[in-house]
Amino acid sequence: MIFNLFLFLCFYLPFQIALNPAAGVDLASIRVLILMLFFVWVYDNIRNKKKLFFLDTQVRLILFFLFLSVASLFFAQNYGWGARKLLYLFSILPLYFVVKDILNSREKVIKTLKSLVLSGAIVSIFGIIQFFAQFFWNYENISKLYSNYIGPIFWGENLARMVSDYPSWLVGVSGQNYFRAIATFPDPHSFSLFLGMMLPLSVILFFVSEKKVLWIFSFVVIFLANILTFSRGGYVAIIVGITIFVGVFWNKIQIKQKLMAGLAVIILVLMLTVPGPVSQRFDSSFDLQEGSNAGRIGMWQKSLGIILEKPFFGTGIGNFSLEVDNNAGYRNPIYAHNTYLDIAVEEGILASLIWILILFITLLNFWIFSKKDMIYCGFFVSLIIFSAHSMVETGIYSPIVLTLFLIIISLQYEKK
């Protein structure tokens, strides 16, 4: 039963409905489901006299990261904001312990991948339809639809209002504005990060499962939706993922896998070099004077300055925005635009180093396990894409992205 509930959670992930339990409070329903699943799992393990936790290196690092996050709260200006962010972490991270226990066979891992990729393909189709709808229905109408109806359903009323006030939905390319693909996500950046992590999972299923047409179709729609987010970080992350995959696994993979990797490289190169909106958007990544690039660089400099002033526990979890603007509200979109800097500036340099070590240890495990089972190559690339994209975005505070991340780093069924 627990595994079936988990599969439902995987499929439900990008479609999760927001709850509004109190004024000013948005609650992603996926957080409630995770806690329900966790407590059912705890009860089941206690009843069957099974161990709850396995203290391997990865678990110890995650617990240490949580400890540093809690400790940073004592250095915060606003304890309430920090407490809300801690509640967010403690409502999602329990999933890690459940998944680490129940995904104890290759068969269960494959079923998990199928549930994730099918949901990723469906939400990608929604994103593609939403993008092309702007050519038949103007931007104002679509934005009102998101602000007044879709947003409150999937993000919550308060977040929907904030997103409407600070939208990142439009991208200007050659004087033309496009409504970027966002589907059920509040912004194209978290959507792109989610889709980038999904891409290698769809490739895994193509090679190890039946219904090849379904999984290649899933790959195509996930890839296309990612392109239509116009997320330059997403483009670069995919390039980094493919490059590292080729460098690390080229001599280990079969000829059909090499052909698919080569075809993916050719398609990506063509999309990013042939003149058009996508290639022009990608080229702007290297323009340091471009508005969003200049804004990111300025925020990185500001973050580094604060880190040098407060290297041990930072500003306190959830309090970076107050350091930048004393009048900032809780939902003001002020963050470092870099996961590693965001953690360091709020929770201290050591917390950021621990986070990086979690990524490194997990990648090392995936590489070791890939010698026996090549599906770990896909998990490796998925985590590389997440790590690369995290250089310009902070996806861990998206409940959907963090949940997917925790599932992926738990896909180590040979651990016991």
Secondary structure, 3 states (H helix, E strand, C coil): CHHHHHHHHHHHHHHCCEEEEECCEEEEHHHHHHHHHHHHHHHHHHHCCCCCCCCCHHHHHHHHHHHHHHHHHHHCCCHHHHHHHHHHHHHHCHHHHHHHHHCCCHHHHHHHHHHHHHHHHHHHHHHHHHHHHCCCCCHHHHHHHHHHHHHHHHCCHHHHHHHHHCCCCEEEECCEEEECCCCCCCCHHHHHHHHHHHHHHHHHHHHHCCCHHHHHHHHHHHHHHHHHCCCHHHHHHHHHHHHHHHHHHCCCCCHHHHHHHHHHHHHHHHHHHCCCHHHHHHHHHHCCCCHHHHHHHHHHHHHHHHHHHCCCCCCCCCCHHHHHCCCCCCCCCCCCCCHHHHHHHHHCHHHHHHHHHHHHHHHHHHHHHCCCCCHHHHHHHHHHHHHHHCCCCCHHHCHHHHHHHHHHHCCCCCCC
